[in-house]
Amino acid sequence: MSDAMHTLLAATPLLDVHHPEIEALVAARGWRALRPYDRIGAAYDFVRNEVAFGYNEGDELPASSVLADGIGQCNTKSTLLMTLLRAVGIPCRFHGFTIDKPLQKGAITGLAYWLAPQRIIHSWVEVNLEGRWIALEGFILDQPYLASLQRRFPQARRFCGYGAATPDLSAPGVEWRGQDTYIQKEGIADDFGVFDSPDVFYARHGSNLSGLKRWLYRHAIRHAMNRNVARIRESKW
């Protein structure tokens, strides 16, 4: 394996591959015994559906903290997925973007929506499988949340809002089948390129909030956002 690929398996402060809870999860699930295709699928499905869509206290959290929260959004779920992939020997990298704020309308409402920047830091994970780079973004929305949106908008094809931006809400292509998966791609504004780790990206580009806005978000606003997301997930419309 080349030095570049070794770098894409390395632990970092955010990709805390050797944290006891990460190690315990990987061992308990037996993921290392799977073939590479199935290792990717197992980690992907775990992050997609066993870590519910929701808002952590910030983007720059280590994977073990995201795992402990049991919820995540694009950036925190990306960190967790990268960590699990590296823990099972799958090289991966971070691709950074911004998305336009209207993509989040509905999932984020009121003061929270007003506080959000017009362009929001976004990311997905790229994995190397048999020499191919595959983009993974479809893990952001858990299946119960996505199914609730599909019930609410049964005729929707091209759709932007509630944390989704997809050309076909009824069949957005979020299942792992060895190909790219997307759920917010249609909302991308800026493309910052690929990085060895989220640590490098955040050091260069920062995260979404700072100062008083960050304090308000962390201590009050995100809890209201998560209650709203839970209502959407549980709604029968």
C-alpha positions in Angstrom: 0.0 0.0 0.0 1.3 3.5 -0.9 2.2 6.1 1.7 -0.8 8.1 0.5 -3.2 5.2 1.3 -1.6 4.7 4.7 -2.4 8.3 5.5 -6.0 7.7 4.6 -6.1 4.9 7.3 -4.5 7.0 10.0 -6.1 8.1 13.3 -6.4 11.8 14.1 -7.8 13.7 17.1 -11.3 13.7 15.4 -10.9 10.3 13.8 -10.2 8.6 17.1 -10.0 5.1 15.6 -8.5 3.6 18.8 -11.0 4.9 21.3 -12.3 2.0 23.4 -15.9 2.6 22.4 -15.0 2.6 18.7 -12.9 -0.5 19.2 -15.7 -2.3 21.1 -18.3 -1.5 18.5 -16.2 -2.8 15.6 -15.3 -6.0 17.6 -18.9 -6.6 18.7 -20.2 -6.3 15.1 -17.4 -8.5 13.6 -16.9 -6.1 10.8 -13.2 -6.8 10.3 -14.0 -10.4 9.2 -16.2 -9.2 6.3 -14.9 -8.6 2.8 -14.2 -4.9 2.0 -17.5 -4.3 0.2 -19.5 -5.6 3.1 -17.3 -3.7 5.7 -18.2 -0.5 3.9 -21.8 -1.4 3.8 -21.9 -2.4 7.5 -20.3 0.8 8.7 -22.4 2.9 6.3 -25.7 1.3 7.4 -24.8 1.7 11.0 -24.1 5.5 10.7 -27.1 6.0 8.5 -29.7 4.2 10.6 -28.4 3.5 14.1 -27.2 7.1 14.5 -30.3 9.2 14.0 -30.3 12.4 12.0 -29.9 15.3 14.6 -27.8 18.2 15.6 -24.8 17.8 17.9 -23.2 20.6 19.8 -20.8 21.4 17.0 -19.1 20.0 13.9 -15.6 19.5 15.3 -16.4 16.5 17.6 -14.4 13.3 17.7 -16.1 10.2 16.4 -16.4 8.7 19.9 -18.5 11.8 21.0 -20.8 11.4 18.0 -21.2 7.7 18.8 -22.1 8.6 22.4 -24.6 11.2 21.3 -26.4 8.7 19.1 -27.3 11.5 16.6 -25.5 13.4 13.9 -25.7 15.6 10.9 -23.7 15.6 7.7 -20.4 16.7 9.3 -20.5 14.7 12.5 -21.8 11.6 10.8 -19.0 12.0 8.2 -16.4 12.0 11.1 -18.0 8.9 12.6 -18.2 7.0 9.3 -14.6 7.8 8.4 -13.4 6.5 11.8 -15.3 3.3 11.5 -14.0 2.7 8.0 -10.4 3.3 9.0 -10.9 1.1 12.0 -11.8 -1.8 9.6 -9.0 -1.0 7.1 -10.9 0.9 4.4 -9.0 4.0 3.1 -11.2 7.1 3.1 -11.0 10.8 2.7 -13.1 13.9 3.5 -14.7 16.1 0.8 -15.7 19.5 2.0 -18.4 21.8 0.6 -21.0 24.4 1.5 -24.7 24.0 1.0 -27.4 26.7 0.6 -29.4 27.3 3.7 -32.9 26.6 2.2 -31.9 22.9 2.1 -32.3 22.9 5.9 -35.7 24.8 6.0 -38.3 22.7 7.8 -35.7 20.7 9.7 -34.5 24.1 11.1 -37.1 26.7 11.9 -37.5 30.0 13.7 -34.5 31.6 15.4 -32.3 28.6 14.5 -32.9 29.2 10.8 -32.3 32.9 11.2 -28.9 32.2 12.9 -27.7 29.7 10.3 -25.3 31.1 7.7 -26.5 31.5 4.2 -24.0 28.9 3.1 -23.5 26.0 5.6 -20.4 23.8 5.9 -21.1 20.4 4.5 -19.2 17.2 3.8 -19.3 13.7 2.5 -17.0 10.7 2.7 -15.1 9.1 -0.2 -14.0 5.5 0.1 -11.5 3.6 -2.0 -12.8 0.2 -3.1 -10.8 -1.8 -5.6 -9.1 1.3 -6.9 -12.3 3.4 -7.3 -13.3 6.4 -5.3 -16.9 6.3 -4.2 -18.8 9.2 -2.7 -21.0 8.5 0.3 -23.5 11.2 1.4 -26.7 9.2 1.7 -26.1 8.3 5.3 -27.2 11.7 6.7 -31.0 11.0 7.1 -32.0 7.9 8.9 -34.6 5.8 7.2 -37.5 6.6 9.6 -36.9 10.3 9.1 -36.6 9.9 5.3 -39.8 7.8 5.2 -41.6 10.5 7.1 -40.6 13.1 4.4 -41.8 10.7 1.7 -45.2 10.4 3.4 -45.4 14.1 3.7 -44.5 14.8 0.1 -45.7 11.7 -1.8 -45.6 13.2 -5.3 -42.2 14.9 -4.9 -39.4 14.3 -7.3 -36.9 17.2 -7.3 -37.0 18.3 -3.6 -35.1 20.7 -1.4 -35.8 21.2 2.3 -36.0 19.3 5.6 -32.3 18.3 5.3 -32.7 16.8 1.8 -31.8 18.1 -1.7 -32.4 15.3 -4.2 -33.7 14.9 -7.8 -36.1 12.2 -6.6 -37.3 12.2 -3.1 -39.3 9.0 -3.7 -36.1 7.1 -4.7 -33.1 9.1 -3.6 -30.5 6.3 -4.0 -29.2 6.2 -0.4 -28.7 2.4 -0.1 -25.1 1.0 -0.2 -24.7 -0.8 -3.5 -21.1 -0.1 -4.3 -21.9 3.2 -6.0 -22.2 6.9 -5.0 -25.0 7.7 -2.5 -26.4 11.2 -2.1 -29.2 13.0 -0.2 -28.1 16.6 -0.1 -25.9 16.9 -3.3 -28.4 19.1 -5.2 -27.9 21.8 -2.6 -24.2 22.2 -2.9 -22.9 25.8 -3.4 -19.1 25.7 -2.9 -16.7 22.8 -3.5 -13.6 22.9 -1.3 -12.1 19.7 -2.6 -10.8 16.6 -0.7 -8.8 16.4 2.5 -7.0 13.6 4.4 -9.2 14.2 7.4 -11.9 16.5 8.9 -9.2 17.9 11.2 -7.3 19.4 8.2 -10.5 20.7 6.7 -11.7 22.5 9.8 -8.3 24.0 10.5 -8.4 25.6 7.1 -12.1 26.5 6.7 -13.5 26.6 10.2 -17.0 25.4 11.1 -20.5 26.9 10.9 -20.9 29.1 14.0 -18.7 31.2 16.3 -19.0 33.5 19.2 -22.4 34.2 20.7 -24.2 32.4 17.9 -22.2 29.3 18.7 -22.9 29.6 22.4 -26.7 30.0 21.8 -26.7 27.1 19.4 -24.8 24.7 21.7 -26.8 25.5 24.9 -30.3 26.2 23.7 -31.2 26.2 20.0 -30.0 22.8 19.0 -32.2 21.2 21.6 -35.3 22.8 20.0 -34.0 21.7 16.5 -33.7 18.1 17.7 -37.2 18.2 19.1 -38.4 19.4 15.8 -36.5 16.7 13.9 -38.0 14.1 16.3 -41.5 15.4 15.6 -40.9 15.1 11.9 -39.6 11.5 12.2 -42.6 10.4 14.3 -45.2 12.2 12.3 -47.8 10.3 10.3 -48.8 13.6 8.5 
